[in-house]
Each structure stands twice: as structure tokens, then as C-alpha cells.
Amino acid sequence: MNVEIYNSKEDQYGNIKENIFLAFGDNGSYLGSAYAYPTINYHQTYETPYLIIININIADNVDKSVSDVIRQKLFDKVFLRAKELRMERSDLKSRIYSGFECDKDELDFYIKNGFEEDYSIIMEADIPKNFNYTLPEGVKVRELRFNSDQELMEYKSIYDEIFVTPLDIDVFAEQERRRYFKNLSFFIDGRLEGGCTVFEKDGFGYVETIFVLPQKRGKGLSKNIIKYIFDYFLSNGLNKTKLEVWELNKRAVGFYKSFGYNEVEKSLMFPGITL
């Protein structure tokens, strides 16, 4: 089969056409797509802040006998583009990676092409029954309740600047329906400096996110936030807590371990290569 690959138009996320590839067959039939998306993120991957995700999707109607050929052709194009993007920020340590649900065939494909395994770690901790915490004077907490789409999009803008994966509005709405859901902002001297999202999940106090704005780090606010979360969970009868963190985010893994979190399993695979 002859496979032709073309650049697409800019997508709805502002990714430029040079980063997007569409594959077509002899009769003009759509076969699949791929994209590279660069981002700089010191919050989740301090040691390798320049992240370039690549993603490949094969059309559902493509026969298995040719899907591997199409995937390889798309990979060659998108990986070459990712390496070009990497050279645009040669001053930063970079990782090119692919994120997907655990799938052995896909993992084997990326490993064959020189990528290494990487994981998302599930961590759990027990909260001591006598744990009690009061925020320092000057640190104020406000629960965010979005009364308009504009307020939600303003929050999404902040979230997307900090986290590798953009905020999924539908997933966020689903989280809001869980017991003990709180989306909290932390202010010091009246200025927003950090936040968190928590809820109950499978009997655990689940920490979805903790963040401190980049320009506000190094002042101990993240410790105040996690202690506040522990106190909140315990006040609602939750003495066990769980979270998920990218293994590549070594700073966060170490931080959570300092509060008694231990790794219990590894989940989603993020094969990649550090350059």
C-alpha cells in the first residue's frame, strides 16, 4: 500500500500545522494521524522541563495487516519533527514521550523504536488519627465554585500552564460529583499562590492535584497545602489517602514520600527518550 502523509491545518489547541500529520491511502482514504506537541513544564518535570509529547492514532477501519506499516511511517515523520522541536530549545534538557493507556502492543512498538519505559506511580499513605493542623496566619483558603464558563476557563488557563496534561472539563465535572470534593485556592497576603483538588474515591481521600504558582515556590506552601488536605480528609472520616504522580517527576515523588506516601503500584505507561 502506498501511504501519503501531509501536514494538517492548525488545530483547535493552537498546535501549528508543521506538528500535525495525516496519512492517506491510494484512493484518498484516511488512514491515521500523528502530532507532536511541545511544552515547558518545571512543575511536574523539573529535571527535564522541555517535554514533547507525540501521539499516533490509526483509523478504526484500517486492516491490522497494514496498521503497523502506517504507524511506523507516521512515527518516522512525527519523531523527526519532535527532534527538530527539541533543537529549538537546546538549552533545556528534554524528553520526547508518548502517553497512552497500558497497551503492550503500543509499548513494544515504542521500545522497538528506541524509547524507554516510564510510569505513573500510585501512592498511598495513612493519616495519623490524632493529626491536626491549622494554617499559618496570613494563609487563607477559598473554595472555588465556578458560576460561569468564563471563571472555569480562567481556572483552566492557570491549570494548563502548570500541568503537562490540560484540564479535561468533562473529567473535572465528573470529579465534582464525588463525595467531599473540594477545589481550593490558597492565598498569601491576598494573592493567589497555590491550590489543590481533592475528593473521596474508593474509600480513600484522593489528591487529584496540588500546585504552587512557579513564581511562589520555595516558601513552604506545598507543605501547608498537604497538611491542610490531611486535616480535611480526617475531619470527614478518611484516614487513608491516595494519589497518582508521574515517575519522571522525581521532586514530587520525594515530596510525597516525606509525608508518608509509599508506592503501591505502577500504572499508565509513558515510554519516552531523554535528550
Secondary structure, DSSP 8 states (H G I E B T S, - for coil): ---EEEE----TT---GGGEEEEE-TTS-EEEEEEEEEEE-TTT-SSS-EEEEEEEEE-TTS-HHHHHHHHHHHHHHHHHHHHHHHHTTTTS-EEEE--BSS-HHHHHHHHHTT-B--EEEEEEEE--TT------TTEEEEE----SHHHHHHHHHHHHHH-SS---HHHHHHHHTSTT-EEEEEEETTEEEEEEEEEEETTEEEEEEEEE-GGGTTSSHHHHHHHHHHHHHHHTT--EEEEEEETT-HHHHHHHHTTT-EEEEEEEE--EEE-
